[in-house]
């Protein structure tokens, strides 16, 4: 009887051990499966492009965009209507890291559909997609221009305001920061010479209480 009880006890312990091992194996498998699910995620931007990119045709520009996810997301550049953009040889490139590149180009190679366009960066994988803010890209062709100042007729004692005429094709990229008279006296935006002459934030020259001496001066 003692021997049979010993065998039964050993058999019970072996069965219990096998169940514990099997249970542990199942727990490990469950934990491993849960880990794999947790690692999978949709795209998240690491670097989102800025809202506006202005550049000269002599310099070109690089618009950076990067994202992370599991699996790694595909990077796509799209127009404002949602259609994907491709490469244009010598004018627009899309790098494998997601950056959009505009190489320097000749003035005669300017294309409005490439160099004056609204773009957005999209990152997508099987778990989702994200789209960046709109990126307003504008290239400026470097060329010669002249500014001019119109004559102003002012009654003595009244203020005079002179405006610097900038050609429209460069007006958005030019700031008037100073004026000068025929004696090469410079007037800057932060200056007010005797409170009489001042450059306004708009770039206009303001002359307070015009006198007879002002009628013989010219400004540029």
C-alpha positions in Angstrom: 0.0 0.0 0.0 2.8 2.4 0.8 4.5 1.8 -2.6 1.2 2.4 -4.5 0.6 5.7 -2.6 4.1 6.8 -3.4 3.6 6.1 -7.1 0.3 7.9 -7.1 1.9 10.9 -5.4 4.7 11.0 -7.9 2.3 10.7 -10.8 0.2 13.6 -9.4 3.3 15.8 -9.0 4.5 15.0 -12.5 1.1 15.9 -13.9 1.0 19.1 -11.9 4.5 20.1 -13.0 3.5 19.5 -16.6 0.4 21.6 -16.2 2.5 24.4 -14.7 5.0 24.3 -17.5 2.3 24.3 -20.1 0.5 27.2 -18.3 3.8 29.2 -18.2 4.4 28.5 -21.9 0.9 29.8 -22.7 1.5 32.9 -20.6 4.7 33.6 -22.4 3.1 33.2 -25.7 0.3 35.5 -24.7 2.7 38.1 -23.4 4.7 37.9 -26.7 1.6 38.3 -28.8 0.5 41.3 -26.7 4.0 42.9 -27.2 3.8 42.5 -30.9 0.4 44.2 -31.0 1.6 47.1 -28.8 4.6 47.7 -31.0 2.4 48.3 -34.1 1.4 51.9 -34.5 0.3 54.5 -37.0 2.6 57.3 -38.2 3.6 60.3 -36.0 5.5 63.3 -37.3 9.0 63.8 -36.1 9.5 66.9 -38.1 6.6 68.7 -39.8 7.3 71.3 -42.5 6.7 75.0 -41.9 3.7 76.8 -43.4 5.7 79.0 -45.8 8.8 78.4 -47.9 10.2 81.4 -49.9 13.5 81.0 -51.8 15.5 82.4 -54.7 16.1 80.5 -57.9 19.8 80.9 -57.2 19.7 79.1 -53.9 17.0 76.5 -54.1 15.3 75.0 -51.0 14.8 71.8 -49.0 11.5 71.2 -47.2 12.0 68.7 -44.4 9.4 66.2 -43.4 9.9 63.0 -41.3 7.7 60.6 -39.4 7.9 57.4 -37.3 5.7 54.4 -37.0 5.7 50.6 -37.0 6.0 49.5 -39.8 8.0 52.6 -40.9 5.6 54.9 -42.8 5.7 55.7 -46.5 6.4 59.4 -47.1 4.3 61.1 -49.9 4.0 64.7 -51.0 0.6 65.8 -52.2 -1.0 69.0 -53.6 -3.9 70.9 -52.0 -6.4 68.8 -53.9 -4.9 65.5 -52.5 -3.1 64.3 -55.6 0.4 63.0 -55.2 3.3 64.9 -56.8 6.2 63.3 -58.5 9.7 64.4 -59.5 10.3 67.0 -62.2 13.9 66.6 -63.5 16.1 69.5 -62.4 13.2 71.3 -60.6 11.7 69.1 -58.0 13.0 66.0 -56.2 11.6 63.7 -53.4 14.3 62.1 -51.3 14.0 58.7 -49.7 14.0 60.4 -46.2 10.9 62.3 -47.1 12.4 65.7 -47.9 11.1 67.7 -50.8 13.9 69.4 -52.7 13.9 72.3 -55.1 17.3 72.7 -56.7 18.6 76.0 -58.0 17.2 76.7 -61.5 17.6 79.2 -64.3 15.1 82.0 -64.7 13.8 80.6 -67.9 13.0 77.2 -66.2 10.6 78.7 -63.7 7.3 76.8 -63.6 4.3 78.1 -61.6 2.9 74.6 -61.0 6.2 73.7 -59.3 7.5 76.9 -57.8 4.3 78.6 -56.7 2.3 75.7 -55.3 0.7 74.5 -52.1 2.0 71.2 -50.9 1.5 68.9 -47.9 3.5 66.0 -46.5 1.7 62.7 -45.9 3.0 59.7 -43.9 1.1 56.4 -44.0 1.3 52.8 -43.1 -1.2 50.0 -42.6 -2.3 51.4 -39.3 -3.2 54.9 -40.4 -2.0 58.1 -42.0 -1.2 61.7 -41.0 -1.1 64.9 -43.2 1.0 68.0 -42.4 -0.2 71.5 -42.5 -0.3 73.2 -45.9 3.1 74.3 -47.1 3.0 77.4 -49.3 6.1 77.2 -51.6 7.1 80.3 -53.6 10.3 80.8 -55.6 11.5 84.2 -56.6 13.5 84.7 -59.8 16.5 86.9 -59.1 16.5 89.8 -61.4 17.3 93.5 -61.6 14.6 96.1 -60.5 14.4 99.8 -59.7 12.4 101.6 -57.1 11.0 105.1 -57.7 9.5 107.9 -55.7 6.6 110.1 -57.0 6.6 113.9 -56.5 4.3 115.1 -53.7 2.6 118.5 -53.6 2.2 119.6 -50.0 0.9 122.8 -48.4 3.4 124.6 -46.1 3.0 123.5 -42.5 1.3 120.2 -43.4 3.0 116.8 -43.2 4.3 115.0 -46.3 4.4 111.3 -46.8 6.6 109.8 -49.5 6.1 106.2 -50.7 8.9 104.1 -52.2 7.5 102.4 -55.3 8.6 98.7 -55.5 7.8 96.6 -58.6 5.0 94.1 -57.8 7.0 91.1 -58.7 9.4 91.7 -55.8 7.3 93.8 -53.5 6.6 90.9 -51.1 10.3 90.3 -50.6 11.6 93.8 -50.2 11.5 95.9 -47.0 12.2 99.7 -47.1 14.5 100.3 -44.1 15.9 103.8 -44.8 15.7 106.9 -46.9 18.5 109.4 -48.0 18.5 113.0 -49.3 20.9 114.6 -51.8 23.4 115.2 -49.1 23.6 111.5 -48.3 21.9 112.0 -44.9 20.3 108.6 -44.0 17.1 108.3 -42.2 16.3 104.9 -40.7 13.1 103.4 -39.4 14.3 103.6 -35.8 15.3 107.3 -36.1 13.5 110.5 -35.8 15.7 113.5 -36.7 14.6 116.4 -34.6 11.1 114.7 -34.7 10.7 116.0 -38.2 11.8 113.1 -40.4 10.8 109.5 -39.7 10.5 106.2 -41.6 7.2 104.6 -40.8 6.9 100.8 -40.3 5.3 100.7 -43.8 8.6 102.0 -45.2 7.1 105.5 -46.0 9.0 108.6 -45.3 7.1 111.0 -43.0 8.1 114.7 -42.9 6.4 116.8 -40.2 5.4 120.4 -40.8 6.9 120.9 -44.3 8.8 124.2 -44.6 10.2 126.3 -47.5 13.6 124.5 -47.1 12.0 121.2 -47.9 10.9 122.3 -51.3 14.5 122.2 -52.5 15.3 118.7 -51.3 15.0 115.3 -53.0 14.8 112.0 -51.3 15.3 108.4 -52.4 
